[in-house]
Amino acid sequence: MKVQQPITMSHRARQQFATILSTAIATLSCLSVASAAQPAEANLARPAPEQAAGQDLELGRPGDNTGQIDRATLDAWSAPYRGWHYFADPIIPSDFKIPGHEKFHSFDVPTVYQLPGQPTKWFISFIGFDGQGYNSFVVESTNLLHWTNPRLAMGFGPPNEFDHGGCAIGAFLYDSYDIRAPRLLKQRDGKYWTLYGCYPRQGGYELRPGYEGVAMSDEGLTWRRAKNAPILAVQDAGCGQWEKDCIYQPWLVEQGGRFYNFYNAANGGTEQMGGALSTNLLDWNRYPGNPIVRNRPDGYDSQFCSDGKVFHDRDHWVMFYFGVGKGGAHIMSAFSRDLQHWTSHPEPLYKAGGHPGGLDSQYAHKISLIHNPANDTFYLYYCAVGNKGRCIGLLTSRELTQKPR
């Protein structure tokens, strides 16, 4: 590398440069999440967890998501999301039949959304596995319980390319990230947008390395690449040691004219969270202090903290993520006042094995949340793994009497 000659600045110029640099650092710092990735059934398992190295960070102590928020505030902010009601049956069962794609099963990664001009209709995107890789599908509903009209949303990428092993959509660009707002897709440049997780190889479950891509849609139902290269890859010059083996699922937030990608990644069997920033959805820069949310020793996220979903809740931000630790995968929460400093509640919102019928006896993870103003009820969809296989389960803030057909 050629060494540059030093540049002489006036005192005023130095002050201006310092101000610009401080602003840039603060902007890049607006990334933090708490989440976890996909522990799978025994025949679809990731490697055994191993401890990742710690490093001092501005956003919390190493190995600790303690942040700045006291326990009493954590308890108060998490209380509205506790004590919800389990729906008895899967919303999308593990043997759900999709016409033309009957080999796909083990459904996962639900994400609810709505389309402009259809206020009484909802859609859920989700992924299925056929023994070779992932495809993304979509179903629709008028009551958030009965889901019909399944169809392919995004299939395998071309051979020998970064998404040939399958695409997992769901990190949508929403009109609002307020926790009670409709999950309404937002258009940019006349298209709808999503980030997606993907794999280059077929022939198994989550064959490493994983990547992330960006896709767009004309009508919000079928999706295609918006860029013919990954937005995050393990081969990137900025890829850290903590993410060197696999990059998993993104979550997209738009705030202050910028786009934030909260993503989980792996070093061996340990998964942690990182962040990246973009101004155009196509080109992304990693936060230099990654990983920004780390495994907590002896905690419910000691092995994985991944798959965070971030929403604005009155005067703070809430993240729903799943941790792996203490026997299973559990739905957890973290909170922030500024999108920079995050504090994870030490206790899960919902532990694996909480469903009275055994639906999530192994894992309760990967949530999607929507509020229905018609009955003032939150619907929290999640991937449940238990006595009925890998399926989509449901928790609601009010008890419902209807059952899925």
C-alpha positions, 0 to 999 in steps of 0.5 A: 500500500502506498504511504500518503504524505501528511495533510496540513489542516487549519484549526478550523478545518480540524474542528470541522473534520472532527465533527464529521467523523463524530457524526459518522461514528454515531450513525454507524453505532445505531445498530444493535440487536438481540436474536438467535438462529435456527437450531434444528431437529436432530437430523437437521442440526447445526454444529455443536455450539462453541464459545466465541472470543469476547472484545470490548464494545461501546454497546455493552460489556463483552459477553453481556447484553446489559446495556444501560437499562435497569431491571425494573424498567426491563420488567415494565417494558417486557410485561405487555408481551408476557402471559399470552395465550397459546393457540392449540394447533399449528397455524401452518402444520409441518405437512402443509401441502403446497400445490406443485411443491408437495415435497416441501415440509418443516416450515419456518421463518414466518413473516406477516405483512400487508399490501396497500389497498387491502386493509383486511387481508394479511399475508405470511411469507415462510420457508420450507425444506425439501431435502435439497434446500429452501424455497420461500412461500406465501399464504393469505388470510382475512382473519389471521387464523385461517391461511389459504392460497399457498404459492411460491414466493421465491425459489432456488437461485441459478446453479453455481451462484450464491443463492442456488441452495434456496432463498429465505425472504422476510426482512421486508421494507415496511411503511412503519416499524411502530409495534402497533402499525400495520405491517404494510409494505413500502414501495421504493422506486416503484418496487417492494423490497426484502433482504433475504438469507440464502445458501449456495449449495443444494443437497442438505440443510443450511449448507455453509457458507450462507449469504444475504441478498436483496430482492424486489417485487412488483406486486408483493407476492413473487420476488426476484433478485434486485442485485446479482451478487450477495449484499453480505458474504463471508468472502467480503474483506470486512467479514469478521472472525465471528461471522467467518463460517456462515451468514444467516437471516437479516432484519431490515429497519428504515430510520432517519433516512438510512437502512439498518440490517441486523443479522446473525452469523456463525463462527463454528457453532456459536451465533451472534448478531452484527449490524450493517448500514446502507443508503440504497438497500444494495450496498452495505457497510458493516459496523466496525465493532461487530458483533454488537450483541453477544452470547451471555455466559450461562444465559438463555442465549449462551450459544445463539443470539440471532434472528432479531425483529426490531420495532418501535414501542412508544418511547423506546425500541423493542427487539424480539429474538431467540436465544439458545441456552439452558436446554432449547431455543427460547423467545426473548426480548431486548430494549433500547432508547436510541437504537445504539445501546441494548439491554436484554431481559435475562428471562425469556418471554416464552421458553421452549416447552411452554405450549401445553400441547407439546408443540414447542417442546424442543424449540420456540423461536423466530417470531413475527408480530402484528397487531389487529386493531379490530380486536385489539390483539397482538398475534405472535407467530413463531416457529415451533418444533415439538411433537408435531414437527417443525411448524408455525405456531401462534401466541395471542395477547387475548385468548381466541376461541376460533380454531384453524381449519 
